[in-house]
């Protein structure tokens, strides 16, 4: 699948089209699961991760390990960019994204389905999930220091 088709499928509008940010936020925050949130979040980066990280990992590891591994690679990339821009080592995104990936796997394991809940409640659940994973990462990185 091409990047353009992938973005249209995930975002509902063409790549770079007017309203794409609004659609991404509305679809992500209104998703019925954590996995659904990430399917809609930043579809361009999602396409690259799906193609160059997740698919190869699926050829080696079980799905749950491939999912968490994809999140860890994404977090490491964010840490690398942050390190380069700051000029000093940053190590927050890798553990944060590890916890986000674990949340996706656990949500799938318990059959998470918020699809019939109001949009505002789904958005609150997703924001709480992201904030909780950030708090866990901050606690983990503080404990290591």
N, C-alpha and C positions, 0 to 999 in steps of 0.2 A: 504494500500500500504506500502511496506517495505521502509526503508530508502534508501537502494541500488537502488531500482526501481525509487524512487522519485528523487534522485540525477541524475541518468542516464537520466530521462525525462527532468529535468530542465537544466542540464549541457551538455548533449549530449555525455558524456563519463562516464565510471564507477567511482565510489567513489575512490578517491586517484589516479586515472589514470594520466599518463603523459598528460600534456596539459589542465588539468582541470581548473587551474587558468586562463589561457588564454581564454578558452571557457567561463568561468563565466564572465570575463571582457567584452569580445566581445559581448556576448548575452545580458548582462545587459545594457551596454552603448548603444548598438544598438537597444534596445527594442522600440517598437512603442508607448509606454505609460509609465507613472510612475508605474502603477501596473505591467506592464511587466518587468520593471527594477527590481522590488523587487522579482518577481517570479524567476528570474535567480540569484539574488545576494545571496551569501552564502547559498546554498541549504541545507546544514546540519542544520544550525540554523533555516532556513525557515521551514524545515520539523517539527522540534520540536515546533516552534511557531504555525504552522498550526494545528498540532495535539493536543497540550496541552493548547493553548490559544484561537486561532481563532475559532476552532470548538465549544468549550464550550460557547464562547461569542455569536456565531451565534444562539445557542439554546435559548438565552435570549433576545438579542437585534437585531435591524435591521442591515443589512449588513454594512452600513456606520459606525455605532457606533462600531460594532465588528472590523472593519478594524482599525479605529483610536485607539480603546482600545488595540488592538494587538500591534500597534506601541508604545503606551504608556508603556505597560508592557515590551516590548523589551528595550525601553529607560531606564526604571527604573532598569532593570537588568544590563545594561551597567553602569549606575550610581553606582549601588551597587558594582560591580566589581572594578570600578575606586576608589570608596571610600575605599574599603578594601586595594587596592594596594597602594594608596596614604597615607592612615592613617588619612585622613580628609574628611569631607563631600564634595561630588561632586554632583552638580545638573545642568548638562547641557544637557545630553542625553535625559532625559525625555521630556523637552519642545521641543528639536530639533526633536525628533521622533514624538511628537504630530503634529508638523507642517508638517513633511514628510507624516504622515498618512492623514492629511487634504488634502495635495496635491494629494495623490492617489485618494481620494474620489472626489475631484473637477475635476481632470483629467477624471475620469470615467463619471461624471455628464455631462461634456461638450463633451463627445465622442472623447477624445484625440486620434489621430491616426497619428503618425509620420512615419508609416510603409513605405510610398513611398518616404520619404526624404532620402538624402544621410546619410550613417552611421556617418560621422563626425558631421553632423548637429544634429542628434539624440543624439550623445555623448555630444555635447555642451549643448543641452537643459537639459539633465539629470544632468550634472555637475552644471549648473546654478541653477537648482531646488534644489539640495543638498546644494549649497552654500547660496542660498536665505533663505532656511529653517534654516540653521545654523545662519545666520545674524539675523533672527527674534528671534531665541532662545537666542542668546547673548544679543540682545536688551531687551528681556523680563526678563532675569535673572539679567541684570544690573539694570533695572528699579525697581525690587523687592528689591534689596540690599539697 
